[in-house]
């Protein structure tokens, strides 16, 4: 029973943490359609190479992409 209780606590904590992180990622996120319009209107400098930005939501712009454009002022 002690081991099962410990596993249950780990699972519940994991689920609560995932919900918390998902809420943080959704807060202040920009829809990908709006980001595409913004990049079309004011295209940043382009550099060679490919960058992959992983995200769980394909309707929102990944935060890593936003930070890359903000700090480096380039788009791969």
Helices and strands as residue ranges (DSSP letters): H 2-26, H 32-41, E 45-46, H 63-72, E 74-75
